[in-house]
């Protein structure tokens, strides 16, 4: 496996979104927590949302065998 450098920037908005650069197709992922829910938005290079996903932190913990 090659070394990979991950860079994440935090947007100056009210939810302090983290932006993760995908790189290969010049798209990016926006991730933020709001009210106990993790939101993920995938954008293409034109800035259009091509996928959005939301899951509660409680459900994430249950799915990985943790305690709610």
Secondary structure, DSSP 8 states (H G I E B T S, - for coil): -------EEE-SSTT--EEEE--TTS-EEEEEEETTEEEEEEE-TTS-EEEEEEEEHHHHHHHTT---
